[in-house]
């Protein structure tokens, strides 16, 4: 036997009775207005799923394009690094990076 739901109902009833007069009438009216506006907005958004579907498809397409482009750039970088033929520019950049790394260790 599970007494959980029964206890929960008793606690909910106790809270409703204890807090029944704590909410001013104008606050309750404002909350009811906000809930009505929320429900109305939710109902209108559910009646237009085509616009939402088109936006979702466009978002998915853009994301797919970016993912494919990222994968292609990563593959291009791997292929460029794995190539054994080095260019003079790459040699100079590597030398500068090495010099800069040795300067950083001596400054500390």
N, C-alpha and C positions, 0 to 999 in steps of 0.2 A: 504494500500500500504506500502511496505517495501523498504526503500531506503538504507538499510544496505549493500547489495551486490554491489550496484552501487557505493556507497561511497568507499567501500573497493577496488573496481577495480580502481577507480580514484586515491586513495592514493597509490596503488601499482604502477600504471603508473608514478605517480609523483616521487616516490622513485627510480624507474628504470631510469628515465631520470636524476634525480639529482645525482645518484651514478654510472652512467654508466662508467665514466672514472676514478673512484677511485681505481679500482683493477688492479694491474700490470699484464702484460701478463704472466709472469712466475708463478705468484701465481695462476692465473686462470688455467694454464696448469697443475700445481701440483694438484689443486683441482679436475680437470677433471680426472687425473690419479687415484687419490684416490677413486673417485666415481666409476670409471670403475672397480677397484680392488674390491671394496665393492660389486658391482653388480655381478661380477664374483663369488666371494665367496658365495654370497647369492644364486646364481643359482646352484652352485655345492652342497650346503648344502640341497637345496630343492630336488635334484635328489637322495639323499640317505636317505629317511625317515625311512628305516628299521633299520639302525644303531641307529638313533635317537630314534626310537620306542623301541628298545631293551634296550637302556640305560635308557629310561624313565620307562620302566617296572621294571628294576633292582632297580632303585632308589625308586620306589613306593613299591616294595617288601621289601627292607631294612627298609624303613620308617614304613611300616605296622608291621614288626617284632619288631622294637623298641617300637612302640606304644603298642603292645600286651604285651611285656615284662614289660613295665612301669606300665601298668594296673595290671598285675599279682603281681608285687612287691608292688604296693600300696595296693592291696587287702590283700596280706600276712602281711603287716605292720598293717593294720586295724585289721585283725584277731588276730595277736599277742598282740596288745594293748588291745583288748577287752577281752582276756582270763584273768580270775581271778587268776589263779595259777601263783604266782610270784616265780621267781628263786632267789637263794641267790646272784647270780651275778647281777641281775637286781636291787635288794635291795641295794647292795653296790654302784652301779653306781648312783642310785637315791640319796643316801646319799652324795656321793662326789659332785654331781651337786648342791645339796642344800647347802652344805658347801661353795662351790665356789661362789654361788649366794650371800650368806651372806657376804663373803669377799669382793666382788665387791661393795656392797652397803656401807660397812664401809670404804673403801679406798677413796671414793669420799668425 
